[in-house]
Amino acid sequence: MTAKTRTVHRDDEELQRLYNRLSRIEGQLRGIRKMLDEDAYCTDVVTQVSAAQAALGSFSRELLARHIRRCVVSDIKAGNSDAVDDLIDTLQKLMK
């Protein structure tokens, strides 16, 4: 038996915001690679890694907030209480 693939529609404005954030994160990662190529000082690289991690965390929080407001609320209103368990599982993964 295969797992059901879930999808969600995102409007163009939301997609663009998410793509813009990911593009900035990709740029940060390329910058870290360049720092390594240029033998940058360790603590400078660590600082940039920390900034990239913070940017990913911010991306995740924005995505999760939208998920709660749209998907979870909609599922609960439709009587699907499994959405709460799914949300708890997701939060536990994020908190590792």
Secondary structure, DSSP 8 states (H G I E B T S, - for coil): -----------HHHHHHHHHHHHHHHHHHHHHHHHHHTT--HHHHHHHHHHHHHHHHHHHHHHHHHHIIIIIHHHHHTT-THHHHHHHHHHHHHT-
